């Protein structure tokens, strides 16, 4: 690698004041063990540009890079200790469970480039999906409707709907629902 040639000046996630203000609010209200009321967390996220649905749950110790790149739809849960590395967009549809310790990544570096170029790729988690504790979603992943990624698994490619995935890299284990009720 030739790190002295690294240049991501093209990436402008927001103004200095906006980013600095968010870092303070993130530390005070989100990446903390203090159990602030959920309505307050939703309100703060909306002020910073996140699109937040009704009855969204955000547990303590959640770290959010840039809330203005995040959409969380109705009745979705963000578990304790989750890291939303929202360099790109993270879209979480309704009734999604993101369990504790999950990392959702939208940025990485190009290992094929000597200059260590920054790569950004959005993540979409479709309705009814469940991301198990301490799992990782890599940049560019689409988690299909009602898909499950089990505990400590790594999704390096998209997950098809209604299937359960496990492992690193995650592979299909079985169908999620045995019957359609």
trRosetta pair geometry for C-beta under 8 A, 3 or more apart (Angstrom, degrees):
i j d omega theta_ij theta_ji phi_ij phi_ji
1 114 5.7 165 -136 -160 42 57
1 115 7.9 169 -161 -60 79 7
1 116 5.6 49 -158 -54 123 104
2 5 4.6 29 117 12 107 116
2 114 4.5 35 13 152 101 103
2 115 6.1 -28 72 -87 95 52
2 116 7.8 -151 65 -8 51 94
3 6 5.2 -12 -164 -20 57 118
3 116 5.7 22 -108 -1 70 145
5 114 7.0 37 55 113 138 90
5 115 4.4 -84 107 -118 109 91
5 116 7.9 137 77 25 80 87
6 115 5.8 152 -88 175 47 72
6 116 4.8 -28 -96 67 108 112
6 117 7.7 -171 -133 -78 70 36
7 10 7.9 76 132 -6 86 86
7 115 7.1 -37 20 177 79 123
8 11 4.6 -13 162 18 99 119
8 117 7.5 132 -85 -156 87 53
8 118 4.2 44 -110 2 130 134
11 87 7.5 -16 -164 -171 135 108
11 118 5.8 -41 -33 90 146 149
11 120 7.1 141 -114 -38 119 134
13 19 6.8 87 91 -88 105 119
13 66 5.2 -120 176 -85 126 156
13 69 7.6 -55 -151 -37 102 129
13 87 6.8 -90 -89 -143 130 61
14 18 4.3 -97 157 90 122 131
14 19 5.1 151 83 -54 108 89
14 22 7.8 62 82 -2 156 138
14 66 6.5 165 -8 -139 126 122
14 68 6.6 113 -74 36 133 145
15 18 4.6 91 60 10 83 106
15 19 6.9 -159 90 -4 40 89
16 19 6.0 -60 -145 41 27 107
16 20 6.0 23 160 -16 66 112
17 20 5.9 -57 -141 41 26 108
17 21 6.0 28 159 -21 64 109
18 21 5.9 -56 -146 36 24 110
18 22 6.4 23 156 -18 61 107
18 48 7.9 130 -169 -145 91 86
18 68 8.0 -1 167 -19 131 142
19 22 5.8 -56 -149 36 30 110
19 23 6.5 34 154 -23 64 103
19 66 7.6 -40 -112 -103 84 96
20 23 5.7 -50 -150 30 32 113
20 24 6.8 31 153 -17 62 103
21 24 5.9 -58 -158 34 33 110
21 25 6.4 23 152 -10 68 109
21 48 7.9 -171 107 -106 105 107
22 25 5.7 -60 -144 44 35 106
22 26 5.7 41 156 -27 71 106
22 48 5.6 100 -103 -140 103 139
22 66 7.0 51 135 -122 168 53
22 67 6.5 -164 -141 11 127 102
23 26 5.7 -49 -141 34 27 115
23 27 6.4 24 159 -16 61 108
24 27 6.1 -61 -153 38 27 107
24 28 6.2 15 157 -11 65 114
25 28 5.8 -61 -138 44 30 106
25 29 5.6 -19 180 22 70 116
25 30 7.4 50 134 -1 70 104
25 44 5.9 -176 179 -175 129 126
25 48 7.0 -167 78 -57 152 138
26 29 7.2 -77 -126 53 13 79
26 30 5.0 -50 -155 47 55 121
26 31 5.5 32 150 1 82 108
26 63 6.6 62 174 -143 119 60
26 64 5.8 -144 -123 54 115 81
27 30 7.6 -11 -37 52 11 77
27 31 5.4 -39 -112 62 43 108
27 32 6.9 82 167 -51 45 101
28 32 6.6 -11 176 -31 19 144
29 32 6.7 -70 -139 23 2 125
29 34 7.9 -74 -128 76 39 115
29 36 5.6 -20 -153 1 81 164
29 40 7.1 -128 -153 130 127 107
29 41 6.3 171 156 -103 111 75
29 44 5.7 59 105 35 162 175
30 41 6.8 109 -89 -136 83 107
30 44 8.0 -148 -47 96 103 139
30 58 6.9 -45 -128 151 95 128
30 60 8.0 166 -172 -146 36 43
30 61 8.0 35 151 167 57 2
30 62 5.0 -72 179 74 97 85
30 63 6.8 135 122 -95 111 31
30 64 6.0 -41 146 9 164 103
31 61 6.2 39 -148 -148 48 40
31 62 6.6 -106 -78 77 59 36
31 63 4.6 45 -89 -87 118 79
32 36 7.9 62 75 -16 119 107
32 60 6.3 -82 92 -156 54 97
32 61 6.9 -131 62 -76 16 53
33 60 5.2 64 -137 166 33 144
33 61 6.2 21 -81 -55 59 98
34 60 6.7 162 59 -120 34 121
35 60 5.7 -72 -88 -53 62 121
36 40 5.1 -95 160 77 112 130
36 41 5.8 129 96 -52 115 94
36 60 8.0 128 17 -91 75 85
37 40 4.7 91 70 3 87 105
37 41 7.3 -159 97 -5 47 85
38 41 5.6 -54 -148 37 39 111
38 42 6.2 38 155 -18 70 105
38 56 7.4 -178 -179 88 113 60
38 57 6.0 -53 -123 -120 137 57
38 58 6.6 142 -134 36 82 75
39 42 5.8 -53 -146 38 32 111
39 43 6.2 37 152 -23 64 108
40 43 5.6 -53 -147 35 30 115
40 44 6.4 29 156 -18 65 105
41 44 5.9 -54 -147 36 30 109
41 45 6.4 31 155 -18 64 107
41 58 4.7 -144 142 61 147 126
42 45 5.8 -56 -149 37 30 112
42 46 6.4 30 154 -19 64 107
42 52 4.9 -176 -152 132 86 149
42 56 5.8 131 -99 59 112 107
42 58 7.4 164 -63 6 67 119
43 46 5.8 -58 -152 36 29 111
43 47 6.5 33 151 -23 64 104
44 47 5.6 -50 -150 30 34 115
44 48 6.6 17 156 -5 65 108
45 48 6.0 -68 -152 47 31 101
45 50 3.9 -44 167 49 95 137
45 52 5.1 87 97 -45 127 140
45 58 7.5 143 -41 -32 141 160
45 64 7.7 22 -114 71 102 175
45 67 5.1 -148 -146 -162 75 140
45 70 7.4 -68 -167 81 116 125
45 72 7.9 -15 150 28 156 122
46 49 7.7 113 -173 -19 30 8
46 50 6.1 -83 -78 66 36 79
46 51 7.9 65 -113 -110 74 25
46 52 5.5 -97 -64 28 89 115
48 67 4.3 66 105 68 121 131
48 68 6.1 -110 146 -51 75 82
49 67 6.0 135 65 104 78 87
49 68 3.2 13 94 -107 137 88
50 64 8.0 -26 -74 177 139 153
50 67 4.0 -67 -49 170 110 97
50 68 6.5 -103 -59 -82 54 29
50 70 4.6 -14 -127 75 102 99
50 71 7.2 174 -172 -87 71 34
50 72 7.0 8 169 12 116 97
51 70 7.3 -161 36 106 69 55
51 71 4.1 -7 66 -116 113 82
51 72 7.3 166 92 29 64 52
52 56 5.2 -106 -170 22 95 152
52 71 7.9 -159 -68 -151 38 45
52 72 5.4 8 -120 61 67 97
53 56 5.6 117 65 -48 72 108
53 72 6.3 -120 17 111 88 64
53 73 4.3 52 -25 -167 144 39
53 74 3.7 -107 151 -58 138 54
53 75 7.2 -51 108 3 128 53
53 76 7.1 86 50 13 121 98
53 94 6.6 -44 68 -96 174 89
54 74 5.0 8 51 -119 76 94
54 75 7.4 9 89 -42 73 67
55 74 6.2 44 49 -163 94 74
55 75 5.1 13 92 -85 115 60
56 72 5.0 87 -132 120 143 121
56 73 7.8 155 -82 97 111 18
56 74 7.2 -112 -59 -129 80 25
56 75 7.3 -72 -82 -29 50 9
56 76 5.6 -2 -125 60 84 78
56 77 7.7 175 -165 -84 56 34
56 78 7.5 26 172 -3 96 100
57 76 7.4 -141 34 105 74 43
57 77 4.3 -5 63 -119 114 77
57 78 6.6 -169 99 31 65 63
58 62 5.6 -91 -177 22 94 159
58 78 4.7 5 -116 58 65 118
59 62 6.3 119 71 -41 64 111
59 77 7.6 40 -27 -178 101 89
59 78 6.3 -147 17 99 79 67
59 79 5.3 -2 24 -164 140 31
59 80 4.1 -81 125 -65 134 66
59 81 7.9 -29 98 4 118 55
59 82 7.6 101 54 4 101 105
59 100 7.3 -53 77 -94 154 87
60 80 5.6 10 66 -122 70 95
61 80 5.2 46 52 -170 110 78
61 81 4.6 -5 114 -74 121 58
62 78 5.6 52 -115 134 147 121
62 79 8.0 143 -84 88 105 34
62 80 7.3 -110 -55 -135 79 31
62 81 7.2 -47 -82 -1 50 6
62 82 4.9 1 -124 57 90 88
62 83 7.7 -178 -162 -79 56 33
62 84 7.2 23 177 -1 99 102
63 82 7.5 -156 35 98 64 51
63 83 4.8 -5 65 -116 106 74
63 84 7.0 -172 95 31 57 65
64 67 5.3 47 139 -73 137 81
64 70 6.7 -53 -156 -28 122 155
64 84 4.7 2 -116 61 71 113
64 86 6.5 4 -170 9 77 122
65 69 7.6 -20 84 47 99 127
65 84 6.5 -129 10 104 82 69
65 85 5.1 64 -28 -145 136 41
65 86 4.7 -172 57 42 103 70
65 87 6.3 -37 120 -53 157 59
66 69 4.7 55 96 8 105 112
66 70 7.6 166 98 -19 59 94
66 86 4.9 -127 55 93 76 103
66 87 7.1 92 16 -97 122 30
67 70 5.3 -64 -155 30 49 119
67 86 7.2 99 -83 59 22 153
69 86 4.0 164 83 159 117 113
69 87 7.4 -69 92 105 175 9
69 88 6.4 166 -174 140 137 20
69 89 5.0 -135 -176 -98 85 50
69 90 6.5 73 125 13 89 76
69 106 7.5 -140 143 56 138 166
70 84 6.3 36 -97 157 134 146
70 86 5.3 -70 -59 -106 94 159
70 89 7.4 168 -81 -155 32 59
70 90 5.1 -7 -114 64 77 98
70 91 8.0 175 -157 -80 43 38
70 92 7.6 2 -170 7 88 102
71 89 7.4 13 4 -172 98 103
71 90 7.3 -168 35 97 62 57
71 91 4.7 7 57 -123 113 70
71 92 6.6 -174 97 34 64 63
72 76 5.2 -133 -176 68 93 133
72 78 7.0 -54 -124 -42 150 117
72 92 4.6 3 -115 65 68 116
72 96 8.0 -120 -149 54 80 118
73 76 5.9 85 68 -17 60 124
73 92 6.5 -152 16 104 77 66
73 93 4.9 -6 28 -161 138 38
73 94 4.1 -78 116 -61 118 69
73 96 7.6 84 54 6 92 108
73 127 7.5 -52 76 -92 141 92
74 94 4.5 4 62 -120 80 111
74 95 7.5 2 98 -36 77 68
75 94 5.6 49 50 -167 95 87
75 95 5.1 6 98 -77 115 63
76 92 5.3 136 174 136 166 116
76 93 7.4 143 -70 97 134 32
76 94 6.2 -134 -47 -141 96 32
76 95 6.4 -69 -80 -14 68 8
76 96 4.3 8 -128 51 111 82
76 97 7.3 -157 -157 -69 66 35
76 98 7.4 40 170 -3 102 95
77 96 7.4 -148 36 97 62 56
77 97 5.0 7 55 -122 111 67
77 98 6.5 -161 98 36 65 67
78 82 5.2 -113 -180 41 89 154
78 84 7.6 -36 -143 -45 135 123
78 92 7.9 88 -73 104 98 178
78 98 5.1 1 -119 63 56 120
79 82 5.4 113 66 -43 68 111
79 97 7.5 51 -42 178 107 77
79 98 5.7 -141 8 105 89 67
79 99 4.6 23 -13 -172 159 27
79 100 3.9 -109 145 -63 126 52
79 101 7.3 -40 105 10 121 53
79 102 6.7 91 50 7 113 104
79 133 7.2 -88 111 -102 164 78
80 100 4.5 -2 61 -118 79 106
80 101 7.6 8 94 -36 70 64
81 100 5.1 53 45 -171 106 83
81 101 4.6 2 104 -76 124 57
82 98 5.5 58 -114 131 148 119
82 100 7.0 -116 -51 -138 78 33
82 101 7.0 -34 -81 12 51 8
82 102 5.0 -1 -122 57 91 84
82 103 7.6 177 -162 -79 58 36
82 104 7.4 16 -180 0 102 100
83 102 7.5 -149 35 100 65 51
83 103 4.7 0 60 -117 109 76
83 104 7.1 -173 94 30 62 63
84 90 5.7 -120 -163 33 107 167
84 104 5.4 -1 -120 58 60 112
85 103 6.9 23 -8 -174 113 87
85 104 6.5 -170 30 90 75 58
85 105 4.9 3 60 -116 130 56
85 106 6.0 -167 102 23 80 76
85 107 6.3 -113 141 31 112 93
86 89 7.1 18 -160 -128 96 20
86 90 5.0 -92 -105 -1 100 112
86 104 7.9 23 -67 101 72 106
86 106 5.9 43 -133 18 35 138
87 106 4.9 -165 52 87 78 99
87 107 3.5 21 42 -37 151 129
87 118 7.8 -124 173 178 151 119
87 120 5.3 -126 120 -118 107 104
88 106 3.6 -144 44 164 91 127
88 107 6.5 151 -9 -58 91 79
88 120 4.2 143 -60 175 110 98
88 121 5.8 -156 18 68 167 14
88 122 4.5 -124 141 -77 121 59
88 123 7.4 120 88 -3 107 73
88 139 7.0 86 29 -142 134 105
89 106 7.0 158 48 -134 30 154
89 122 4.2 -1 61 -124 88 114
89 123 7.5 -158 101 38 59 57
90 104 5.7 81 -124 130 136 136
90 106 6.2 -120 -59 -51 88 130
90 122 7.2 -169 -73 -160 36 73
90 123 5.0 1 -117 63 74 103
90 125 7.8 12 -177 1 84 103
91 122 7.1 28 -1 173 100 116
91 123 7.2 -173 31 95 66 57
91 124 4.8 -7 65 -115 108 73
91 125 7.0 -176 94 29 59 65
92 96 5.0 -132 -177 61 95 149
92 98 7.0 -58 -128 -36 142 125
92 125 4.9 1 -118 59 66 115
93 96 5.9 107 67 -35 61 121
93 124 7.7 39 -27 -177 102 82
93 125 6.4 -148 17 98 79 64
93 126 5.2 6 23 -153 141 34
93 127 4.1 -83 120 -60 125 69
93 129 7.7 86 52 13 100 103
94 127 4.9 6 61 -119 73 106
94 128 8.0 18 95 -38 69 60
95 127 5.5 50 53 -167 98 85
95 128 5.2 9 103 -77 114 54
96 125 5.2 90 -142 126 153 118
96 126 7.8 150 -84 94 118 25
96 127 6.6 -113 -54 -131 88 35
96 128 7.0 -25 -84 20 60 11
96 129 5.1 6 -127 59 95 82
96 130 7.3 -174 -162 -79 57 42
96 131 7.7 27 174 -2 99 96
97 129 7.7 -145 39 103 63 53
97 130 4.6 7 60 -122 106 80
97 131 7.0 -162 100 33 62 64
98 102 5.1 -118 -180 49 90 151
98 104 7.3 -47 -140 -39 137 126
98 125 7.5 44 -73 142 104 175
98 131 4.9 6 -123 52 62 118
99 102 5.9 108 66 -37 62 114
99 130 7.3 47 -31 180 104 82
99 131 6.1 -148 17 95 82 66
99 132 5.4 -11 31 -162 143 27
99 133 4.1 -84 128 -66 126 62
99 134 7.8 -49 103 -1 107 51
99 135 7.5 73 56 14 105 102
99 151 7.8 -60 89 -98 153 74
100 133 5.0 5 61 -125 77 99
100 134 7.4 0 101 -42 71 69
101 133 5.4 51 47 -172 110 77
101 134 4.1 -9 111 -78 129 66
102 131 5.1 68 -121 124 151 123
102 132 7.8 140 -83 86 109 33
102 133 7.0 -114 -52 -138 82 29
102 134 6.8 -101 -77 -58 48 9
102 135 5.3 -5 -119 58 89 76
102 136 7.3 172 -162 -83 63 35
102 137 7.4 28 177 -5 106 96
103 135 7.7 -144 35 102 67 44
103 136 4.8 -7 65 -115 101 80
103 137 7.3 -162 98 31 57 65
104 123 5.6 -156 -178 81 106 167
104 125 7.9 -69 -121 -39 139 128
104 131 7.9 5 -73 178 104 174
104 136 7.9 176 -81 -157 33 49
104 137 4.7 5 -122 53 70 115
105 108 6.6 62 152 -57 127 92
105 123 7.6 113 72 -48 39 138
105 136 6.9 14 -5 -173 112 94
105 137 6.5 -174 28 89 71 64
105 138 5.8 -22 64 -136 116 36
105 139 5.3 -72 116 -50 88 75
106 120 6.1 23 143 -159 90 74
106 121 6.1 -155 -165 71 66 49
106 122 6.1 8 -139 -111 117 31
106 123 5.6 -114 -85 -10 91 100
106 139 5.2 97 -150 -116 28 91
107 118 6.3 -15 -165 -170 112 95
107 119 6.7 153 -153 82 59 53
107 120 5.2 -21 -98 -102 85 68
107 121 7.7 152 -87 23 37 65
107 139 6.2 118 -42 -83 12 136
108 118 7.9 150 84 -155 30 54
108 119 5.3 -21 68 62 77 103
108 121 7.9 -19 18 20 99 106
108 138 7.5 8 -48 -165 140 90
108 139 5.4 -130 -7 3 108 135
109 113 7.8 -117 166 56 82 106
109 116 4.9 -17 -171 -172 133 73
109 117 6.6 141 -159 73 71 39
109 118 6.1 -45 -102 -97 68 44
109 119 6.7 143 -124 11 15 90
110 113 4.0 45 101 11 118 114
110 115 7.9 21 66 70 113 77
110 116 7.1 159 55 -160 72 22
110 117 4.3 6 22 60 124 96
110 118 7.8 -55 -9 1 88 5
110 119 5.3 109 -58 -38 84 117
113 116 6.5 -144 95 -33 99 17
113 117 4.6 18 72 5 163 104
119 139 6.9 147 113 100 99 163
120 139 7.2 -143 -163 -151 29 138
121 139 3.9 100 59 160 105 105
121 140 3.6 -21 145 -62 137 87
122 139 7.9 70 27 -165 13 78
122 140 7.0 67 59 -101 46 43
123 137 5.7 90 -142 130 141 130
123 139 6.8 -107 -58 -136 96 41
123 140 7.1 -22 -82 10 65 9
123 141 5.3 14 -129 58 91 82
123 142 7.7 -178 -160 -80 50 41
123 143 7.9 27 179 -6 92 96
124 141 7.6 -150 43 104 59 57
124 142 4.7 1 64 -120 104 78
124 143 7.0 -157 102 30 59 67
125 129 5.1 -127 -179 62 91 143
125 131 7.0 -58 -131 -38 140 121
125 137 7.6 -75 -73 -101 109 168
125 143 4.4 9 -125 49 68 121
126 129 5.7 99 67 -29 62 119
126 142 7.2 42 -28 177 104 85
126 143 6.0 -151 19 95 77 68
126 144 5.5 -21 36 -169 138 26
126 145 4.2 -77 126 -69 128 60
126 146 7.8 -47 102 -1 104 48
126 147 7.4 74 55 13 103 101
126 161 7.0 -50 81 -95 147 95
127 145 5.5 5 62 -127 74 91
127 146 7.6 -1 103 -44 65 66
128 145 5.5 46 50 -173 113 72
128 146 4.0 -16 116 -77 125 68
129 143 4.6 85 -145 131 161 121
129 144 7.2 138 -85 82 117 38
129 145 6.9 -119 -52 -141 87 23
129 146 6.4 -111 -78 -65 52 6
129 147 5.0 -1 -121 56 99 74
129 148 7.1 179 -161 -77 63 41
129 149 7.9 27 177 -2 104 90
129 159 7.8 112 -135 86 126 131
130 147 7.8 -150 35 100 62 47
130 148 4.7 -3 64 -115 99 82
130 149 7.4 -161 99 33 58 62
131 135 5.4 -137 177 65 88 132
131 137 6.8 -56 -128 -43 140 116
131 143 7.1 -68 -71 -113 101 167
131 148 8.0 -174 -80 -154 28 48
131 149 5.0 5 -129 52 63 112
132 135 5.1 91 69 -30 74 126
132 148 7.0 59 -39 177 100 86
132 149 5.6 -133 15 102 89 64
132 150 4.6 21 -4 -171 159 26
132 151 4.2 -101 151 -63 129 46
132 152 7.3 -58 110 4 114 44
132 153 6.5 69 54 16 119 103
133 151 5.0 1 57 -123 84 89
133 152 7.3 -8 97 -40 72 67
134 151 6.2 37 50 -168 97 74
134 152 4.7 -2 98 -82 111 70
135 149 5.0 124 -172 124 163 117
135 150 7.4 141 -78 90 129 31
135 151 6.8 -138 -52 -150 95 21
135 152 6.2 -125 -80 -75 62 7
135 153 4.8 -2 -123 55 109 69
135 154 6.9 -173 -164 -76 73 38
135 155 7.1 45 166 -10 114 93
136 153 7.7 -139 35 103 66 45
136 154 4.7 -1 60 -118 104 79
136 155 7.0 -158 96 30 58 68
137 141 4.8 -125 -174 50 97 151
137 143 7.0 -66 -118 -47 134 118
137 149 7.4 173 -76 13 90 173
137 155 5.0 -4 -118 57 64 117
138 141 5.7 111 64 -40 64 115
138 154 7.1 53 -36 177 103 89
138 155 6.2 -145 14 95 83 66
138 156 5.1 37 11 -119 147 49
140 158 7.9 -84 130 -58 77 91
141 155 5.1 76 -131 122 149 120
141 156 7.9 -144 -83 -179 112 7
141 157 7.2 142 -112 168 85 14
141 158 5.5 159 -155 -93 60 59
141 159 7.2 29 -175 -3 106 86
142 158 4.3 8 52 -131 80 120
142 159 7.4 -146 99 39 55 62
143 147 5.1 -143 -180 65 82 128
143 149 7.0 -78 -124 -26 126 116
143 155 7.0 -20 -84 -159 97 172
143 158 7.2 -151 -70 -156 33 69
143 159 4.8 12 -130 50 63 116
144 147 4.5 93 63 -33 78 123
144 158 7.2 84 -36 164 88 97
144 159 5.5 -128 14 105 87 71
144 160 4.9 3 0 178 154 25
144 161 3.4 -114 150 -60 123 59
144 162 7.2 -63 116 4 120 57
144 163 7.4 49 62 26 128 92
145 161 4.3 10 55 -125 77 115
145 162 7.0 5 94 -38 78 76
146 161 5.8 56 50 -168 88 81
146 162 4.8 26 90 -83 119 60
146 176 5.6 -160 148 64 102 158
146 177 7.3 -26 164 -19 142 113
147 159 4.3 133 171 129 158 119
147 160 6.6 143 -91 85 126 36
147 161 5.9 -109 -49 -123 92 30
147 162 6.8 -44 -76 -2 59 19
147 163 5.6 -3 -123 56 87 68
147 164 7.6 164 -166 -87 61 32
147 165 6.8 15 179 -2 106 108
147 176 7.1 -155 -122 -45 30 137
148 163 7.5 -133 35 107 74 41
148 164 4.4 -12 66 -115 112 76
148 165 6.8 178 90 26 58 67
148 176 5.6 130 -3 -105 113 116
149 153 5.0 -144 176 74 88 128
149 155 5.5 -68 -113 -49 143 117
149 159 6.4 -112 -66 -72 99 161
149 165 5.2 -20 -109 70 64 105
149 166 7.7 148 -164 -84 50 42
149 170 5.9 -51 -135 -116 96 156
150 153 5.2 87 65 -25 67 129
150 164 6.5 51 -45 180 103 98
150 165 6.8 -153 3 90 82 49
150 166 4.1 -4 37 -99 129 92
150 173 7.3 37 -18 -13 134 149
152 168 7.7 -64 142 -39 77 115
153 165 6.2 147 159 119 158 88
153 166 5.2 -126 -88 -146 133 40
153 167 5.7 28 -127 40 96 24
153 168 6.2 -173 -154 -60 50 72
153 170 4.6 67 170 -90 120 104
154 167 7.7 -62 36 121 75 45
154 168 4.0 54 23 -120 113 92
154 169 5.8 -82 90 -117 96 50
154 170 6.1 -161 74 -30 43 87
155 158 7.6 46 174 -113 115 18
155 159 5.9 -60 -132 -41 131 111
155 165 6.8 73 -94 108 95 150
155 169 7.5 73 -134 -164 22 82
155 170 4.9 -20 -90 17 61 138
156 169 4.3 -63 19 -126 122 121
156 170 7.2 169 13 23 73 82
157 169 7.1 48 9 177 90 135
159 163 6.7 -150 178 71 89 104
159 165 5.4 -105 -124 -15 118 145
159 170 7.0 -26 -88 109 109 140
160 163 5.2 45 79 13 91 132
160 172 7.6 -7 40 -89 112 120
162 175 6.2 -5 145 -156 93 82
162 176 5.0 -129 -168 28 54 110
162 177 6.3 -62 -154 20 102 97
163 172 5.3 -45 176 -130 133 101
163 173 7.8 144 171 43 84 65
163 174 7.4 -176 -154 101 72 27
163 175 6.2 -63 -107 -114 61 42
163 176 6.2 -133 -92 -28 7 89
164 172 7.3 97 74 -158 51 58
164 173 4.6 -50 100 56 98 109
164 174 5.5 4 44 58 111 67
164 175 7.3 46 4 117 89 11
164 176 5.3 130 -45 -85 88 73
165 170 3.9 51 157 168 119 117
165 171 6.4 165 -150 76 82 18
165 172 5.9 -48 -97 -92 74 41
165 173 6.5 166 -113 -4 18 90
166 170 6.2 145 68 -140 7 79
166 171 6.9 -37 63 56 59 66
166 173 5.0 45 9 -52 110 127
167 170 5.5 143 65 -113 70 39
167 171 5.4 -4 51 18 133 87
175 178 6.9 125 93 -84 117 44
177 180 6.4 86 126 -85 136 53
177 181 8.0 -155 -171 21 126 74
